[in-house]
Amino acid sequence: AGSFQEAGVIQQAYNLNFPLHVVPASRAQCPAWSAFSVSSPAIVLEAVKQAGAGAEDRPEAVVVRLYEAHGSTVTAWLQTPLPVKEAMLCDLLERPLAQGHLPLEQQGLRLSFTPFRVLSVLLVWSH
């Protein structure tokens, strides 16, 4: 019922096409944990990968690729419990953009999207 945004079609499509797989583990209770989360249902975190040649083959860095899926203009927070010391926007070849540094805030990284915009964020870990 309602629009595709209200019905959660994007999330349901990902659930159908990329189902979770159960992996046997110990019986010990583990707290719920997520490496990354996004504050808006309009934003899809599409990929997390080790930074490649455009990022100078930095083993201490990853690229997170996100896109806006609802055709809206939205500001969202990318959050991670991982030790990020630097964050910057980069192009699709993973080269940092001029004026692309993102401030690390308590809520995470503030990202602004226009309709269907793709953003790539280079995250450098602290040691």
N, C-alpha and C positions, 0 to 999 in steps of 0.2 A: 504494500500500500504506500502511496505517496511517491515522491521522486526517487530516483536511483540513489541519491545521496542519503535520503532519510531511511531507505530500505537497507543500506549497507551493502550494496551490490559489489562494490570493489573488494571489500573484505571477504565476502562470501566467495567471490571468484578466486581469490588467492587461496582460501581454505580448500576449495575444490581441486584446484590445479597443483597445489603444493601442500598435501596433507602432512600433518605431523606424523613422525614415525616413533613408535615406542621402542625404547632401548632398555633391556634389563639392567638393573642397577641394584645396589645393596638396599637393604630394608631401612637403612638410616633415613630419618626425616631430613630433608634439605629445604632451606628456605627458598621461596620463589625468587628468581633473579633474572634480570634481563640486561644484556649488554647495551642495548639502545632502546629508547622509546621516543615517540613523537607526540606532541600534545594535541594535534588536530587529526580528526578522521579523514580530512581532505588530503592529507600528505601521506604518501606511500614511501617507505624506506625500501628501495628496490635492490640495493647492493651494498655490501661491505667487502672491501678487498684490500690486499696489501698494496701500498702505493707503488706505482711502476716507474717507467723511465722518465716520464714528464716530471715526476716528483723526485728525480735524481736517485731512484732506487733506494729509498730510505726504509730500512728494515724496521725502524721505530715509528713508522707512520702507516695509516690506513686512509683509504678514500671511502666516504659514505656518499652514496648517490640517492637523491630523493626527488620526487616530483609531485606536483599538485594535480589531483585526479578529478576534482569536482567542477572545474571551470570557474573557480572563484579566486578572489584576491584574499590572501590569508597570511597572518603572521603565526608562526608555530615555533615551539621550543624543541630542539633536539637535546635529549638528556642521556647521559651515560655515567655510570659509577666508575668508569675506567680513568686512570690518571692522565688526563689531557693537559699538556703544557702550552700548546699552541694550536690554533684553528684558523684556517683560511679557506676562502672560496677558491676553486680552481676550475679550469676549463675541462672539456671532455677528454683532453689529452693529459690531464692531471698536472698542468702547469699552473702555479699560483697566479691569481689575477692581481693586477695593480690595484691597490686600495681594497684588497680582498680580506684583510685580517679581520677576524671576528673576535669581539671581546668575550672572555670566559666569565659568565655570570653564574650566580648561585643556582638559578633555574635551568642553566644549560646554555646552549647557543641559540640566539634569536635569529630566525631565518624568515625572510619575507618572500612570498610567492605571488606571482601573477598567474592567470589561468594557464594551466598545463605546463608551467615552467619546470625545467629540470635544473637542479642544483647539485654540484659536486663539492664536497667539503673535505679538505685534507686535514686530518687530525694527527698531531705529533704527540707521542707518549712521553711522559717524564720518566726518568730512570729511577 
